[in-house]
Amino acid sequence: MEVTIEKSGAKGLAHLAGRFDIGSSLAFRNAIKSLLHDGEVETMTVDFREVSFMDSSALGMLLLLREQAQQAHKDVVLSSCNADLQRVLSLAQFHRIFRIE
């Protein structure tokens, strides 16, 4: 998986492309770290537009991101999920703990 980070003022964007699974863990954590430690960023959006697959380890990474973001007083938004990813997020009840757009 590729992770591209963009920042515009108080908004940070992590654009994911490919399979979001256990093999993506290190790349995801390293990329997100820059947004978590950026004092200007208030909202972190994870863009799933180009994600073709997501497994349970990806859900765990998102939960960890949420925990770290809360500690850093940042909001996390999940965006542009296709129907398959939305189904996974819905089954995991992520709509209760994340803003999904």
A tleap script that builds the chain and sets N, CA, C and O, in Angstrom:
source leaprc.protein.ff14SB
mol = sequence {
  NMET GLU VAL THR ILE GLU LYS SER GLY ALA
  LYS GLY LEU ALA HIE LEU ALA GLY ARG PHE
  ASP ILE GLY SER SER LEU ALA PHE ARG ASN
  ALA ILE LYS SER LEU LEU HIE ASP GLY GLU
  VAL GLU THR MET THR VAL ASP PHE ARG GLU
  VAL SER PHE MET ASP SER SER ALA LEU GLY
  MET LEU LEU LEU LEU ARG GLU GLN ALA GLN
  GLN ALA HIE LYS ASP VAL VAL LEU SER SER
  CYS ASN ALA ASP LEU GLN ARG VAL LEU SER
  LEU ALA GLN PHE HIE ARG ILE PHE ARG ILE
  CGLU
}
set mol.1.N position { 0.830 -1.168 0.000 }
set mol.1.CA position { 0.000 0.000 0.000 }
set mol.1.C position { 0.883 1.241 0.000 }
set mol.1.O position { 1.942 1.270 0.625 }
set mol.2.N position { 0.428 2.253 -0.707 }
set mol.2.CA position { 1.098 3.547 -0.716 }
set mol.2.C position { 0.313 4.509 0.154 }
set mol.2.O position { -0.918 4.497 0.146 }
set mol.3.N position { 1.014 5.338 0.900 }
set mol.3.CA position { 0.391 6.366 1.724 }
set mol.3.C position { 1.016 7.696 1.354 }
set mol.3.O position { 2.234 7.859 1.419 }
set mol.4.N position { 0.179 8.645 0.967 }
set mol.4.CA position { 0.630 9.986 0.633 }
set mol.4.C position { 0.020 10.948 1.641 }
set mol.4.O position { -1.186 10.916 1.885 }
set mol.5.N position { 0.842 11.793 2.220 }
set mol.5.CA position { 0.387 12.748 3.224 }
set mol.5.C position { 0.365 14.149 2.621 }
set mol.5.O position { 1.310 14.574 1.957 }
set mol.6.N position { -0.733 14.852 2.868 }
set mol.6.CA position { -0.858 16.250 2.460 }
set mol.6.C position { -1.340 17.042 3.662 }
set mol.6.O position { -1.996 16.509 4.557 }
set mol.7.N position { -1.006 18.309 3.667 }
set mol.7.CA position { -1.430 19.164 4.766 }
set mol.7.C position { -1.818 20.521 4.220 }
set mol.7.O position { -1.139 21.082 3.360 }
set mol.8.N position { -2.921 21.038 4.735 }
set mol.8.CA position { -3.374 22.369 4.368 }
set mol.8.C position { -3.919 23.030 5.623 }
set mol.8.O position { -5.059 22.792 6.021 }
set mol.9.N position { -3.101 23.852 6.233 }
set mol.9.CA position { -3.513 24.516 7.467 }
set mol.9.C position { -3.773 23.514 8.575 }
set mol.9.O position { -2.890 22.740 8.946 }
set mol.10.N position { -4.994 23.532 9.102 }
set mol.10.CA position { -5.361 22.657 10.215 }
set mol.10.C position { -5.842 21.283 9.757 }
set mol.10.O position { -6.226 20.450 10.578 }
set mol.11.N position { -5.819 21.047 8.437 }
set mol.11.CA position { -6.309 19.774 7.902 }
set mol.11.C position { -5.163 18.940 7.345 }
set mol.11.O position { -4.345 19.414 6.558 }
set mol.12.N position { -5.131 17.687 7.779 }
set mol.12.CA position { -4.154 16.745 7.266 }
set mol.12.C position { -4.883 15.651 6.513 }
set mol.12.O position { -5.978 15.251 6.909 }
set mol.13.N position { -4.298 15.164 5.440 }
set mol.13.CA position { -4.913 14.128 4.611 }
set mol.13.C position { -3.926 12.995 4.407 }
set mol.13.O position { -2.786 13.210 3.995 }
set mol.14.N position { -4.379 11.790 4.699 }
set mol.14.CA position { -3.596 10.589 4.402 }
set mol.14.C position { -4.330 9.858 3.289 }
set mol.14.O position { -5.398 9.288 3.509 }
set mol.15.N position { -3.762 9.876 2.111 }
set mol.15.CA position { -4.364 9.225 0.947 }
set mol.15.C position { -3.768 7.822 0.832 }
set mol.15.O position { -2.558 7.667 0.664 }
set mol.16.N position { -4.624 6.803 0.922 }
set mol.16.CA position { -4.177 5.412 0.851 }
set mol.16.C position { -4.466 4.847 -0.526 }
set mol.16.O position { -5.471 5.198 -1.143 }
set mol.17.N position { -3.598 3.979 -1.012 }
set mol.17.CA position { -3.814 3.322 -2.304 }
set mol.17.C position { -3.318 1.884 -2.215 }
set mol.17.O position { -2.189 1.632 -1.794 }
set mol.18.N position { -4.172 0.944 -2.617 }
set mol.18.CA position { -3.807 -0.472 -2.615 }
set mol.18.C position { -4.529 -1.237 -1.528 }
set mol.18.O position { -5.630 -0.868 -1.118 }
set mol.19.N position { -3.907 -2.298 -1.067 }
set mol.19.CA position { -4.484 -3.166 -0.033 }
set mol.19.C position { -4.087 -2.658 1.352 }
set mol.19.O position { -2.904 -2.471 1.639 }
set mol.20.N position { -5.083 -2.437 2.203 }
set mol.20.CA position { -4.850 -1.977 3.568 }
set mol.20.C position { -4.956 -3.205 4.464 }
set mol.20.O position { -6.045 -3.607 4.872 }
set mol.21.N position { -3.788 -3.795 4.760 }
set mol.21.CA position { -3.753 -5.036 5.534 }
set mol.21.C position { -2.517 -5.040 6.427 }
set mol.21.O position { -1.844 -4.017 6.554 }
set mol.22.N position { -2.215 -6.161 7.036 }
set mol.22.CA position { -1.101 -6.255 7.982 }
set mol.22.C position { 0.223 -5.833 7.351 }
set mol.22.O position { 1.088 -5.285 8.034 }
set mol.23.N position { 0.383 -6.080 6.077 }
set mol.23.CA position { 1.606 -5.685 5.387 }
set mol.23.C position { 1.756 -4.175 5.257 }
set mol.23.O position { 2.840 -3.680 4.949 }
set mol.24.N position { 0.678 -3.449 5.490 }
set mol.24.CA position { 0.673 -1.988 5.384 }
set mol.24.C position { 0.964 -1.296 6.702 }
set mol.24.O position { 1.101 -0.074 6.748 }
set mol.25.N position { 1.058 -2.055 7.755 }
set mol.25.CA position { 1.136 -1.503 9.102 }
set mol.25.C position { 2.259 -0.480 9.260 }
set mol.25.O position { 2.012 0.639 9.711 }
set mol.26.N position { 3.452 -0.836 8.907 }
set mol.26.CA position { 4.598 0.053 9.100 }
set mol.26.C position { 4.465 1.322 8.261 }
set mol.26.O position { 4.693 2.423 8.763 }
set mol.27.N position { 4.101 1.177 6.996 }
set mol.27.CA position { 3.950 2.344 6.118 }
set mol.27.C position { 2.858 3.272 6.640 }
set mol.27.O position { 3.025 4.492 6.624 }
set mol.28.N position { 1.748 2.712 7.100 }
set mol.28.CA position { 0.650 3.516 7.617 }
set mol.28.C position { 1.072 4.262 8.877 }
set mol.28.O position { 0.873 5.472 8.985 }
set mol.29.N position { 1.648 3.548 9.817 }
set mol.29.CA position { 2.060 4.178 11.081 }
set mol.29.C position { 3.081 5.285 10.855 }
set mol.29.O position { 2.973 6.363 11.440 }
set mol.30.N position { 4.067 5.024 10.011 }
set mol.30.CA position { 5.107 6.027 9.753 }
set mol.30.C position { 4.539 7.269 9.080 }
set mol.30.O position { 4.924 8.389 9.417 }
set mol.31.N position { 3.633 7.081 8.140 }
set mol.31.CA position { 3.055 8.224 7.433 }
set mol.31.C position { 2.154 9.041 8.346 }
set mol.31.O position { 2.211 10.271 8.335 }
set mol.32.N position { 1.336 8.377 9.125 }
set mol.32.CA position { 0.390 9.056 10.011 }
set mol.32.C position { 1.109 9.811 11.123 }
set mol.32.O position { 0.618 10.829 11.610 }
set mol.33.N position { 2.259 9.312 11.517 }
set mol.33.CA position { 3.023 9.928 12.608 }
set mol.33.C position { 3.272 11.411 12.355 }
set mol.33.O position { 3.215 12.218 13.283 }
set mol.34.N position { 3.544 11.770 11.112 }
set mol.34.CA position { 3.822 13.172 10.812 }
set mol.34.C position { 2.606 14.056 11.083 }
set mol.34.O position { 2.762 15.189 11.540 }
set mol.35.N position { 1.410 13.563 10.811 }
set mol.35.CA position { 0.202 14.340 11.086 }
set mol.35.C position { -0.097 14.387 12.580 }
set mol.35.O position { -0.525 15.416 13.103 }
set mol.36.N position { 0.129 13.279 13.256 }
set mol.36.CA position { -0.130 13.242 14.694 }
set mol.36.C position { 0.752 14.220 15.459 }
set mol.36.O position { 0.319 14.801 16.455 }
set mol.37.N position { 1.972 14.403 15.005 }
set mol.37.CA position { 2.925 15.252 15.715 }
set mol.37.C position { 2.946 16.693 15.212 }
set mol.37.O position { 3.702 17.520 15.721 }
set mol.38.N position { 2.121 16.990 14.218 }
set mol.38.CA position { 2.056 18.341 13.676 }
set mol.38.C position { 1.075 19.161 14.522 }
set mol.38.O position { -0.125 18.884 14.523 }
set mol.39.N position { 1.574 20.147 15.227 }
set mol.39.CA position { 0.751 20.949 16.130 }
set mol.39.C position { -0.331 21.756 15.440 }
set mol.39.O position { -1.310 22.133 16.082 }
set mol.40.N position { -0.184 22.034 14.145 }
set mol.40.CA position { -1.190 22.807 13.418 }
set mol.40.C position { -2.385 21.958 12.996 }
set mol.40.O position { -3.492 22.478 12.853 }
set mol.41.N position { -2.179 20.678 12.799 }
set mol.41.CA position { -3.243 19.800 12.296 }
set mol.41.C position { -4.258 19.529 13.397 }
set mol.41.O position { -3.910 19.083 14.490 }
set mol.42.N position { -5.524 19.809 13.084 }
set mol.42.CA position { -6.618 19.552 14.013 }
set mol.42.C position { -7.491 18.385 13.562 }
set mol.42.O position { -8.045 17.655 14.384 }
set mol.43.N position { -7.605 18.219 12.249 }
set mol.43.CA position { -8.424 17.146 11.673 }
set mol.43.C position { -7.575 16.326 10.718 }
set mol.43.O position { -6.898 16.860 9.839 }
set mol.44.N position { -7.626 15.017 10.913 }
set mol.44.CA position { -6.897 14.089 10.045 }
set mol.44.C position { -7.924 13.283 9.250 }
set mol.44.O position { -8.765 12.593 9.826 }
set mol.45.N position { -7.847 13.377 7.936 }
set mol.45.CA position { -8.759 12.629 7.072 }
set mol.45.C position { -7.990 11.490 6.428 }
set mol.45.O position { -6.917 11.693 5.858 }
set mol.46.N position { -8.547 10.290 6.524 }
set mol.46.CA position { -7.965 9.123 5.866 }
set mol.46.C position { -8.817 8.868 4.629 }
set mol.46.O position { -9.997 8.534 4.736 }
set mol.47.N position { -8.215 9.029 3.457 }
set mol.47.CA position { -8.906 8.915 2.176 }
set mol.47.C position { -8.748 7.491 1.636 }
set mol.47.O position { -7.641 7.047 1.333 }
set mol.48.N position { -9.877 6.788 1.522 }
set mol.48.CA position { -9.885 5.393 1.073 }
set mol.48.C position { -10.236 5.247 -0.405 }
set mol.48.O position { -10.488 4.136 -0.871 }
set mol.49.N position { -10.254 6.332 -1.133 }
set mol.49.CA position { -10.694 6.324 -2.535 }
set mol.49.C position { -10.020 5.228 -3.371 }
set mol.49.O position { -10.666 4.623 -4.226 }
set mol.50.N position { -8.735 4.970 -3.133 }
set mol.50.CA position { -8.001 4.004 -3.952 }
set mol.50.C position { -7.638 2.731 -3.187 }
set mol.50.O position { -6.719 2.011 -3.579 }
set mol.51.N position { -8.359 2.454 -2.097 }
set mol.51.CA position { -8.119 1.227 -1.337 }
set mol.51.C position { -8.979 0.119 -1.930 }
set mol.51.O position { -10.193 0.269 -2.062 }
set mol.52.N position { -8.349 -0.984 -2.284 }
set mol.52.CA position { -9.062 -2.090 -2.920 }
set mol.52.C position { -9.487 -3.168 -1.932 }
set mol.52.O position { -10.360 -3.978 -2.245 }
set mol.53.N position { -8.881 -3.193 -0.734 }
set mol.53.CA position { -9.145 -4.250 0.236 }
set mol.53.C position { -8.757 -3.764 1.616 }
set mol.53.O position { -7.789 -3.019 1.772 }
set mol.54.N position { -9.517 -4.188 2.622 }
set mol.54.CA position { -9.199 -3.850 4.004 }
set mol.54.C position { -9.540 -5.056 4.862 }
set mol.54.O position { -10.618 -5.632 4.715 }
set mol.55.N position { -8.629 -5.451 5.766 }
set mol.55.CA position { -8.889 -6.590 6.635 }
set mol.55.C position { -8.970 -6.151 8.093 }
set mol.55.O position { -8.927 -4.957 8.389 }
set mol.56.N position { -9.084 -7.108 8.993 }
set mol.56.CA position { -9.244 -6.790 10.415 }
set mol.56.C position { -8.023 -6.094 11.000 }
set mol.56.O position { -8.161 -5.309 11.938 }
set mol.57.N position { -6.846 -6.357 10.477 }
set mol.57.CA position { -5.667 -5.656 10.992 }
set mol.57.C position { -5.739 -4.167 10.641 }
set mol.57.O position { -5.253 -3.329 11.401 }
set mol.58.N position { -6.334 -3.836 9.506 }
set mol.58.CA position { -6.527 -2.429 9.138 }
set mol.58.C position { -7.488 -1.760 10.118 }
set mol.58.O position { -7.294 -0.605 10.495 }
set mol.59.N position { -8.522 -2.489 10.527 }
set mol.59.CA position { -9.452 -1.946 11.522 }
set mol.59.C position { -8.711 -1.648 12.822 }
set mol.59.O position { -8.949 -0.622 13.459 }
set mol.60.N position { -7.819 -2.544 13.209 }
set mol.60.CA position { -7.015 -2.325 14.408 }
set mol.60.C position { -6.126 -1.105 14.279 }
set mol.60.O position { -5.960 -0.349 15.237 }
set mol.61.N position { -5.548 -0.906 13.096 }
set mol.61.CA position { -4.704 0.275 12.877 }
set mol.61.C position { -5.525 1.553 12.978 }
set mol.61.O position { -5.047 2.562 13.497 }
set mol.62.N position { -6.756 1.512 12.483 }
set mol.62.CA position { -7.623 2.688 12.574 }
set mol.62.C position { -8.010 2.974 14.024 }
set mol.62.O position { -8.085 4.134 14.428 }
set mol.63.N position { -8.253 1.931 14.801 }
set mol.63.CA position { -8.571 2.124 16.219 }
set mol.63.C position { -7.377 2.729 16.961 }
set mol.63.O position { -7.543 3.613 17.801 }
set mol.64.N position { -6.199 2.255 16.650 }
set mol.64.CA position { -4.991 2.810 17.263 }
set mol.64.C position { -4.809 4.269 16.855 }
set mol.64.O position { -4.448 5.106 17.681 }
set mol.65.N position { -5.056 4.572 15.590 }
set mol.65.CA position { -4.982 5.953 15.116 }
set mol.65.C position { -5.963 6.826 15.891 }
set mol.65.O position { -5.615 7.928 16.315 }
set mol.66.N position { -7.175 6.343 16.076 }
set mol.66.CA position { -8.185 7.114 16.810 }
set mol.66.C position { -7.722 7.406 18.240 }
set mol.66.O position { -7.865 8.523 18.735 }
set mol.67.N position { -7.174 6.401 18.880 }
set mol.67.CA position { -6.680 6.571 20.252 }
set mol.67.C position { -5.558 7.608 20.308 }
set mol.67.O position { -5.559 8.488 21.169 }
set mol.68.N position { -4.610 7.498 19.392 }
set mol.68.CA position { -3.487 8.436 19.361 }
set mol.68.C position { -3.957 9.845 19.012 }
set mol.68.O position { -3.449 10.824 19.559 }
set mol.69.N position { -4.919 9.950 18.106 }
set mol.69.CA position { -5.448 11.255 17.714 }
set mol.69.C position { -6.178 11.908 18.887 }
set mol.69.O position { -6.055 13.114 19.099 }
set mol.70.N position { -6.933 11.121 19.644 }
set mol.70.CA position { -7.617 11.675 20.810 }
set mol.70.C position { -6.610 12.216 21.819 }
set mol.70.O position { -6.818 13.284 22.395 }
set mol.71.N position { -5.534 11.491 22.032 }
set mol.71.CA position { -4.493 11.950 22.960 }
set mol.71.C position { -3.847 13.249 22.469 }
set mol.71.O position { -3.407 14.074 23.270 }
set mol.72.N position { -3.796 13.419 21.152 }
set mol.72.CA position { -3.202 14.623 20.558 }
set mol.72.C position { -4.263 15.697 20.289 }
set mol.72.O position { -3.957 16.731 19.694 }
set mol.73.N position { -5.506 15.459 20.722 }
set mol.73.CA position { -6.617 16.404 20.549 }
set mol.73.C position { -6.894 16.702 19.078 }
set mol.73.O position { -7.048 17.855 18.676 }
set mol.74.N position { -6.953 15.631 18.288 }
set mol.74.CA position { -7.239 15.751 16.859 }
set mol.74.C position { -8.444 14.880 16.510 }
set mol.74.O position { -8.691 13.855 17.146 }
set mol.75.N position { -9.183 15.301 15.497 }
set mol.75.CA position { -10.306 14.521 14.992 }
set mol.75.C position { -9.833 13.648 13.834 }
set mol.75.O position { -8.905 14.012 13.112 }
set mol.76.N position { -10.481 12.486 13.661 }
set mol.76.CA position { -10.181 11.595 12.546 }
set mol.76.C position { -11.452 11.405 11.726 }
set mol.76.O position { -12.518 11.126 12.275 }
set mol.77.N position { -11.332 11.557 10.413 }
set mol.77.CA position { -12.431 11.368 9.484 }
set mol.77.C position { -12.018 10.295 8.486 }
set mol.77.O position { -10.894 10.313 7.983 }
set mol.78.N position { -12.919 9.363 8.197 }
set mol.78.CA position { -12.691 8.344 7.169 }
set mol.78.C position { -13.517 8.755 5.959 }
set mol.78.O position { -14.722 8.978 6.078 }
set mol.79.N position { -12.879 8.855 4.796 }
set mol.79.CA position { -13.610 9.365 3.636 }
set mol.79.C position { -13.436 8.501 2.396 }
set mol.79.O position { -12.479 7.738 2.263 }
set mol.80.N position { -14.400 8.654 1.496 }
set mol.80.CA position { -14.371 8.070 0.146 }
set mol.80.C position { -14.247 6.551 0.151 }
set mol.80.O position { -13.491 5.988 -0.641 }
set mol.81.N position { -14.980 5.889 1.032 }
set mol.81.CA position { -14.966 4.420 1.090 }
set mol.81.C position { -15.911 3.852 0.037 }
set mol.81.O position { -17.037 4.327 -0.116 }
set mol.82.N position { -15.453 2.838 -0.684 }
set mol.82.CA position { -16.345 2.177 -1.633 }
set mol.82.C position { -17.344 1.307 -0.864 }
set mol.82.O position { -17.258 1.203 0.359 }
set mol.83.N position { -18.278 0.691 -1.567 }
set mol.83.CA position { -19.351 -0.076 -0.925 }
set mol.83.C position { -18.811 -1.232 -0.078 }
set mol.83.O position { -19.324 -1.490 1.011 }
set mol.84.N position { -17.792 -1.920 -0.564 }
set mol.84.CA position { -17.219 -3.045 0.197 }
set mol.84.C position { -16.586 -2.562 1.499 }
set mol.84.O position { -16.778 -3.170 2.551 }
set mol.85.N position { -15.839 -1.476 1.424 }
set mol.85.CA position { -15.203 -0.940 2.631 }
set mol.85.C position { -16.254 -0.397 3.598 }
set mol.85.O position { -16.119 -0.557 4.811 }
set mol.86.N position { -17.287 0.236 3.076 }
set mol.86.CA position { -18.358 0.732 3.940 }
set mol.86.C position { -19.036 -0.422 4.674 }
set mol.86.O position { -19.411 -0.285 5.839 }
set mol.87.N position { -19.192 -1.541 4.006 }
set mol.87.CA position { -19.807 -2.720 4.628 }
set mol.87.C position { -18.931 -3.227 5.777 }
set mol.87.O position { -19.446 -3.556 6.845 }
set mol.88.N position { -17.626 -3.292 5.569 }
set mol.88.CA position { -16.701 -3.724 6.617 }
set mol.88.C position { -16.768 -2.767 7.805 }
set mol.88.O position { -16.855 -3.201 8.954 }
set mol.89.N position { -16.726 -1.469 7.525 }
set mol.89.CA position { -16.780 -0.477 8.595 }
set mol.89.C position { -18.112 -0.536 9.346 }
set mol.89.O position { -18.155 -0.357 10.563 }
set mol.90.N position { -19.183 -0.786 8.618 }
set mol.90.CA position { -20.502 -0.885 9.247 }
set mol.90.C position { -20.601 -2.116 10.146 }
set mol.90.O position { -21.112 -2.039 11.263 }
set mol.91.N position { -20.113 -3.238 9.655 }
set mol.91.CA position { -20.140 -4.465 10.464 }
set mol.91.C position { -19.320 -4.302 11.747 }
set mol.91.O position { -19.663 -4.864 12.787 }
set mol.92.N position { -18.244 -3.534 11.662 }
set mol.92.CA position { -17.389 -3.289 12.824 }
set mol.92.C position { -17.917 -2.152 13.698 }
set mol.92.O position { -17.309 -1.803 14.709 }
set mol.93.N position { -19.061 -1.574 13.297 }
set mol.93.CA position { -19.690 -0.481 14.055 }
set mol.93.C position { -18.816 0.774 14.119 }
set mol.93.O position { -18.914 1.551 15.068 }
set mol.94.N position { -17.970 0.970 13.118 }
set mol.94.CA position { -17.073 2.121 13.128 }
set mol.94.C position { -17.813 3.436 12.961 }
set mol.94.O position { -17.288 4.489 13.325 }
set mol.95.N position { -19.019 3.397 12.421 }
set mol.95.CA position { -19.797 4.632 12.280 }
set mol.95.C position { -20.144 5.230 13.646 }
set mol.95.O position { -20.523 6.399 13.735 }
set mol.96.N position { -20.018 4.442 14.696 }
set mol.96.CA position { -20.296 4.934 16.049 }
set mol.96.C position { -19.110 5.691 16.648 }
set mol.96.O position { -19.284 6.488 17.570 }
set mol.97.N position { -17.916 5.447 16.131 }
set mol.97.CA position { -16.731 6.061 16.747 }
set mol.97.C position { -15.941 6.960 15.785 }
set mol.97.O position { -15.057 7.703 16.211 }
set mol.98.N position { -16.261 6.889 14.500 }
set mol.98.CA position { -15.591 7.732 13.506 }
set mol.98.C position { -16.642 8.523 12.723 }
set mol.98.O position { -17.786 8.092 12.574 }
set mol.99.N position { -16.233 9.663 12.242 }
set mol.99.CA position { -17.053 10.363 11.240 }
set mol.99.C position { -16.654 9.759 9.901 }
set mol.99.O position { -15.480 9.765 9.531 }
set mol.100.N position { -17.640 9.239 9.179 }
set mol.100.CA position { -17.378 8.613 7.884 }
set mol.100.C position { -18.102 9.427 6.813 }
set mol.100.O position { -19.316 9.624 6.871 }
set mol.101.N position { -17.341 9.883 5.856 }
set mol.101.CA position { -17.911 10.719 4.778 }
set mol.101.C position { -17.794 10.031 3.449 }
set mol.101.O position { -18.217 10.579 2.431 }
savepdb mol mol.pdb
quit
